Amino acid sequence: MTGSDRLTTLKLKVVPGASRSEISGWLDDMLKVRVCAPPEKGRANAAVEALVAKALNLPARSVAIVSGTNSQQKVIQIRGLSKAEIFVKLGAPVVHT
């Protein structure tokens, strides 16, 4: 499997209709994302996909919401990066066990 074939899922908590679009940080293993777009006609979902793709320096088609399209809690699928690579790029906290 090549790097571009890798599929990784990630849980999100999305706040639509925010004053600005940003990745707000981590809530345990869930990434908090705020987008300006309203939660209507898929606008917020498209904004989430675009924001995450940009933050990971990936093409927009590499990020897709696969669960929770009508919910604040979503699951996205990211093509081309491992979970560890995603955590490094998005500044996930290191958990010591």
Helices and strands as residue ranges (DSSP letters): G 3-5, E 7-15, E 22-27, E 30-34, H 43-55, G 60-62, E 63-67, E 73-79, H 83-89
